[in-house]
Amino acid sequence: MAPQYAPSLRSCLGPMLLVLQLGFILIYAFYIEIESNVKVYGITFSNLYPEFQDVNVMVILGFGYMCTFLVRYGFSGSGFNLLVAVIATQWAIILNGIENWYYRGKIRIDLKSLVVAEMCAASALISIGVVLGKTNPVHLILIALLEVSGFVLNEWLLQTLLKVPPLNSIMLLHIFAAFFGLMLTRILYRKGSEQPFEKEKVDRKTGLFSILGTLFLCVFWPSFNSVLVDNRTPGRRLGAVLSTYLALAVSAVTAAAVSSLSSPKGKLNPIHLQSCMLAGGVSIGVSMPAVHQPWEAMAIGFTAAVVSTIGFRYLKSHMLLAFKCHDTCAVLSTHGLPGLLGWLAHLLLQIKDCDDHTTAIRFAVFHICSLLITISLSLCMGIITGLLLKWNFWRPPQDKKCFDDQAFWEFPHLAVQK
C-alpha cells in the first residue's frame, strides 16, 4: 500500500531557496551594475522593450500554461514553471557576465542581457518538461541550475572554439534542452513504469488551459526568434519575423492534416495541434540565418510539422519501451526533432548559397562540429544531473504521488473535517 503522504520537503526546499536567493542578492550587490550606455549594437531601450515583454510572456505564461495539461498537476505545472524561470534567469545573468567580470571587475547588464538570460531559462523550462510530474521542486531547481550552466558553457565553447555567432549558438537551445532532458529521464527511470502512471491523464479543462499556453507561444514566437538579430542590417529582423510567422502558420495547418490522416477515425488530436504546430517556430529559429525566401520558411515549417506529428504519435511509446525514456511533454517531438531539422536545413541552405566549394566544406565541418559539441555536452550534463538527483536526500515522490498537486500544495478546502 502506498504511503498516505508524500515526503516532506520542509528541510530541503525552504533552506535551498533562501540560500540561493540570498547568494544571488550578494553577488548582484558586489559584482553587477546597470549598463549606462543606452544604445548598444543599434538597439535602444524603446525598440527592445516590447520584444523583451514578448519573450517574458512566452517564458512565464506560454510555457507555464502549456504545463497544465495533466488533470491533477495544474498548480505544480504552472507554479513550478514560474519558480524555475525566475531562478534560472538570475543564474543565467551571472553566468553570461563572467567574462565581463573577469576583464572589468563588474558584470554590466542591460535589457539585452535580460533577454539572453530569459532565453537560457527557456532551455531549462524545455528540459523540465521531460520529467514533469515525476520530480519535486527541489529536483527542478537543481535541474535549472545545472542545465543553464551547461547551456552557457556550450555557448562559450561554440563561440570560442568554432567562432559561431552568438545568435546561432543561442538558438541551439532546443536541441540542447531536448537531449539533456532525455538523458536525464533515462537516468531517473523508475522500474515498472513501462505503463502510464496512474494520474498521468488529461481532461478537457486542463487541456484547454494548456492550449492557451500554445496560443501565447504562437503569438509571441516571432519576437523570440528575432529579438537578438542585429538591427544594423536593414531587413534582417523583419525577415526573421516574417519567416517565423510563415513557418508557424504552415506547421499549424500541416499538423492538423497529419493528425487527421494518422487517426484511425480521421479525427484531430488536440495534443498534436497544441505541440506540433510549434515545430515550425523551433525549426526556423535554428535555421533562420540561412533562410532568405518565404518559400524556404514555409517548406521548413511544413517538414517540421510532419516530423513532429508523426514522432508525437509513434515515437513517445517506442522511446519508453526501447530506451526507457519517459518523456512527459514529448519534448523530443516538439523541440528535439524540429531543432535537428532546422540544423539540417541551415546546413543545406548555406551550402547552396556558397559559390566556393572550399568555403562550403569548411562551413559544413564547423556546422557538424557545433552539433556534435552541443549534443555531447547536453548528454554529459544530463548524466551528471541525473546521478545527482538519484540521491534520496532530495526526497523524490513515490509513484503513487507522481502527477499530483497534493504532494506539494496546501488545499484547505480538501482538508478532512473533524
Secondary structure by P-SEA (a helix, b strand, c coil): cccccccccccccaaaaaaaaaaaaaaaaccccccccccccccccccaaaaaaaaaaaaccaaaaaacccccccccaaaaaaaaaaaaaaaaaaaaaaaaaaaccbbbbcaaaaaaaaaaaaaaaaaaccccccccaaaaaaaaaaaaaaaaaaaaaaaacccccaaaaaaaaaaaaaaaaaaaaaaacccccccccccccccaaaaaaaaaaaaaaaacaaaaacccccccccaaaaaaaaaaaaaaaaaaaaaaaaaaaacccccccccccccccaaaaaaaaaaccccccaaaaaaaaaaaaaaaaaaaaccaaaaaaacccccccccccccaaaaaaaaaaaaaaaaaacccaaaaaaaaaaaaaaaaaaaaaaaaaaaaaaaaaccccccccccccccccccccccccccccc
